[in-house]
Amino acid sequence: MTKQQYLDALKQAMQGLPPETVAKTLAYYEQRFIDGLVAGRSEAEVYKELDEPRKIAMTLRANAHLGAFQQQKTPFNLARVLVSFIGLAIFNLFMVIPALVYASLLGAIYISAFGFYIGGVALTASGLSGQNELALEGPLRHIMEFTNSHFDSREEEEDAQGWRVSINSMGVQVNKDDAESPPADDEGLSRSGKLLNRAEAVAAGDVHITTDFDSGARTTQSLIGLGLILGGIGLCLISIVLTRYTVIGLKRYAAMNVSLLRGR
């Protein structure tokens, strides 16, 4: 969209607003285009940085109705303010859906980076040490105690214990270990004691990663594991950069909305 097309659309959207508000807004956004052209950017690039004309008009209209209500607090002015802000909220709601999709993709990148890194560590450790099994132990009891987590039933508790990840010629397989003996009865203990006992049981049920490669493939296995580690680190760095620019974009978007609400 060119400068003139944008200004025409903005003028059309601002019909019904006070003439001084229309003139001031058109002059402001025309100056934005002029500043962008002086900086060496095209009109299309400047347009991408600006908000939609309809949203600008809706925000200015809501601001005008709010000012009228502050000067004369009548039910009619209150209704106009509510309708204006509801319309503005609905317009912003359409921005939430793409944001949720983007956040989901960013979260998937973080999860993939973690999976690549853990898988790479397992393959590299197995290849260098000659061992076919790696047990991952974590301070799960501390995490559960800190988050006040608990299981709703004994079946859920047992299901969370003893998982095995096998890496072989058939690919990656995730299986449940055979159920061990049931935990001791914890009747009579306090809620904190029961929580610690169950957390200890989960911590004892480590995640075991096993590999099935012959000795001749150990070097290849180690190289693949190293590649997965580097890939996980790379994905993590990409995620951090994307997160940084996402935060910057959110700050600019919030500042733009605040500026519009203030009538600047």
C-alpha distance (Angstrom), angle and dihedral (degrees) to the residues before:
residue distance angle dihedral
M1 . . .
T2 3.80 . .
K3 3.78 126.4 .
Q4 3.79 94.4 -101.3
Q5 3.81 92.9 47.1
Y6 3.80 90.5 50.4
L7 3.80 93.4 48.4
D8 3.81 91.7 46.9
A9 3.81 91.2 50.7
L10 3.80 90.4 47.3
K11 3.81 92.1 49.5
Q12 3.79 90.8 48.9
A13 3.82 91.5 50.0
M14 3.83 92.4 49.5
Q15 3.79 95.7 58.0
G16 3.79 110.5 137.4
L17 3.80 95.5 29.2
P18 3.82 121.0 115.4
P19 3.85 111.8 -78.3
E20 3.80 92.9 -123.3
T21 3.81 90.7 54.2
V22 3.82 91.3 49.4
A23 3.81 92.8 48.6
K24 3.80 93.3 46.4
T25 3.81 93.0 48.6
L26 3.81 94.3 47.2
A27 3.80 91.0 49.0
Y28 3.80 91.4 49.8
Y29 3.80 95.4 51.7
E30 3.79 92.9 41.6
Q31 3.79 87.5 55.7
R32 3.80 89.0 50.9
F33 3.80 89.5 58.3
I34 3.80 91.8 46.1
D35 3.81 92.1 50.6
G36 3.79 90.4 49.3
L37 3.80 93.0 50.8
V38 3.80 90.6 48.9
A39 3.82 88.7 52.5
G40 3.82 89.8 55.5
R41 3.80 99.6 -102.4
S42 3.78 126.3 129.4
E43 3.79 125.0 -116.4
A44 3.81 89.9 -109.0
E45 3.82 91.1 55.6
V46 3.81 91.5 49.2
Y47 3.81 90.3 48.5
K48 3.82 91.4 55.9
E49 3.82 89.5 59.0
L50 3.81 93.8 52.6
D51 3.78 129.1 81.1
E52 3.79 124.6 -110.6
P53 3.84 113.5 -81.4
R54 3.82 91.7 -127.5
K55 3.79 91.8 54.1
I56 3.80 91.5 48.5
A57 3.80 90.6 50.9
M58 3.81 92.8 46.6
T59 3.80 91.0 50.3
L60 3.80 93.0 48.3
R61 3.80 90.7 46.8
A62 3.82 91.0 50.9
N63 3.80 89.5 48.3
A64 3.81 91.3 49.9
H65 3.80 92.1 49.1
L66 3.79 90.1 48.9
G67 3.79 90.5 52.1
A68 3.80 90.9 49.6
F69 3.80 90.5 50.2
Q70 3.81 91.7 50.7
Q71 3.80 90.1 52.6
Q72 3.80 95.4 44.2
K73 3.79 116.1 16.8
T74 3.78 102.7 -154.5
P75 3.81 129.6 147.0
F76 3.81 89.8 -113.8
N77 3.81 93.3 55.3
L78 3.79 90.4 45.0
A79 3.81 90.4 53.6
R80 3.82 90.6 49.8
V81 3.81 90.6 51.8
L82 3.80 92.6 49.4
V83 3.81 93.4 47.7
S84 3.81 91.5 48.2
F85 3.79 94.3 50.4
I86 3.81 92.3 44.6
G87 3.80 89.5 53.6
L88 3.80 90.8 48.7
A89 3.80 91.0 49.1
I90 3.81 91.2 51.0
F91 3.80 90.3 50.5
N92 3.81 91.1 51.6
L93 3.80 90.0 47.1
F94 3.80 89.8 70.3
M95 3.80 87.7 61.6
V96 3.80 91.1 56.3
I97 3.82 95.7 66.1
P98 3.84 95.9 58.6
A99 3.79 88.3 42.6
L100 3.81 91.2 55.2
V101 3.81 91.4 48.7
Y102 3.79 90.4 49.6
A103 3.81 91.7 47.8
S104 3.82 90.1 50.9
L105 3.80 91.6 51.7
L106 3.80 91.0 47.7
G107 3.80 90.5 50.3
A108 3.82 90.0 49.5
I109 3.81 89.5 54.3
Y110 3.81 90.7 52.3
I111 3.82 91.3 49.4
S112 3.81 91.5 47.3
A113 3.79 90.7 50.2
F114 3.81 90.8 52.2
G115 3.81 92.0 47.0
F116 3.81 93.0 48.3
Y117 3.79 91.2 49.1
I118 3.82 96.0 48.2
G119 3.81 92.1 44.1
G120 3.79 90.8 48.5
V121 3.79 92.2 50.3
A122 3.80 90.6 50.4
L123 3.82 94.0 49.0
T124 3.80 94.3 44.1
A125 3.80 93.9 46.6
S126 3.79 91.1 48.2
G127 3.79 92.9 47.5
L128 3.79 95.8 48.0
S129 3.80 97.3 41.9
G130 3.79 98.1 38.4
Q131 3.80 90.6 -129.1
N132 3.77 120.7 133.7
E133 3.79 98.2 -155.0
L134 3.79 133.6 59.7
A135 3.81 122.9 -175.5
L136 3.79 117.8 -154.6
E137 3.78 111.7 -151.1
G138 3.77 121.8 -175.3
P139 3.81 137.1 176.1
L140 3.79 90.4 -102.3
R141 3.78 93.0 152.3
H142 3.80 90.4 60.5
I143 3.80 91.8 48.4
M144 3.79 92.7 49.5
E145 3.79 92.5 46.1
F146 3.81 92.4 47.8
T147 3.82 94.1 48.3
N148 3.82 92.9 40.0
S149 3.81 89.1 -125.7
H150 3.78 122.8 167.8
F151 3.78 141.2 167.4
D152 3.79 120.5 -107.1
S153 3.80 93.3 -146.4
R154 3.79 141.8 12.3
E155 3.80 89.7 -111.3
E156 3.81 91.4 60.1
E157 3.79 90.1 48.9
E158 3.80 93.0 51.8
D159 3.79 91.9 44.7
A160 3.81 90.5 57.6
Q161 3.80 93.2 57.7
G162 3.78 132.6 84.1
W163 3.79 111.0 12.0
R164 3.80 122.8 172.0
V165 3.82 127.2 -156.8
S166 3.82 113.3 -160.1
I167 3.81 121.9 -163.7
N168 3.80 112.7 -167.3
S169 3.79 143.0 127.7
M170 3.81 89.3 -65.2
G171 3.79 91.5 59.6
V172 3.80 130.1 -112.3
Q173 3.80 115.7 -23.0
V174 3.81 127.1 -175.5
N175 3.80 116.0 -157.1
K176 3.78 137.6 170.5
D177 3.79 116.6 -115.6
D178 3.79 118.6 -124.7
A179 3.77 112.4 -81.7
E180 3.75 113.7 -97.7
S181 3.78 128.2 -146.6
P182 3.79 114.0 -56.5
P183 3.78 116.7 -97.9
A184 3.75 121.2 -98.3
D185 3.75 119.6 -89.6
D186 3.78 111.0 -89.2
E187 3.79 98.0 -170.1
G188 3.76 112.6 141.1
L189 3.79 94.3 31.3
S190 3.77 122.7 117.4
R191 3.79 120.6 -105.8
S192 3.82 90.2 -102.0
G193 3.80 90.7 51.5
K194 3.79 92.4 50.0
L195 3.77 89.8 48.5
L196 3.79 92.8 52.1
N197 3.80 91.9 46.6
R198 3.77 92.5 52.8
A199 3.79 92.2 44.5
E200 3.80 89.7 51.7
A201 3.80 89.1 51.7
V202 3.78 91.1 53.7
A203 3.80 91.3 45.9
A204 3.80 89.6 52.1
G205 3.81 90.0 53.1
D206 3.80 94.3 75.0
V207 3.79 125.5 -172.1
H208 3.81 108.4 -108.1
I209 3.80 119.9 -155.9
T210 3.82 114.3 -164.0
T211 3.79 129.6 -174.8
D212 3.79 129.2 -160.7
F213 3.79 108.1 -156.5
D214 3.78 128.8 133.2
S215 3.79 121.6 -120.1
G216 3.80 92.8 -100.0
A217 3.78 91.7 61.2
R218 3.80 95.9 51.4
T219 3.81 93.5 98.3
T220 3.78 92.4 49.7
Q221 3.79 89.7 45.9
S222 3.80 91.2 52.6
L223 3.80 92.0 48.6
I224 3.80 91.5 49.3
G225 3.79 90.0 48.6
L226 3.80 91.0 49.8
G227 3.79 89.2 50.3
L228 3.79 90.6 51.8
I229 3.80 90.6 50.1
L230 3.80 91.7 51.0
G231 3.80 89.8 45.4
G232 3.80 90.9 51.7
I233 3.80 91.3 49.3
G234 3.80 90.5 47.9
L235 3.80 92.7 50.1
C236 3.79 90.0 47.8
L237 3.82 91.4 52.5
I238 3.81 90.5 47.9
S239 3.81 89.5 50.4
I240 3.79 91.6 50.7
V241 3.82 91.9 50.3
L242 3.81 91.7 47.6
T243 3.80 90.3 47.9
R244 3.80 90.7 51.0
Y245 3.80 93.7 52.2
T246 3.79 90.3 43.0
V247 3.80 90.7 57.0
I248 3.82 90.0 48.1
G249 3.80 90.6 51.1
L250 3.80 92.4 48.5
K251 3.80 90.8 51.1
R252 3.81 91.4 51.1
Y253 3.80 91.8 46.9
A254 3.80 91.4 50.4
A255 3.81 91.6 46.7
M256 3.81 90.4 50.9
N257 3.81 92.1 52.0
V258 3.80 92.1 47.2
S259 3.80 90.2 49.3
L260 3.80 91.2 51.2
L261 3.80 92.7 48.0
R262 3.80 89.7 52.4
G263 3.81 89.5 52.3
R264 3.81 96.0 -117.0
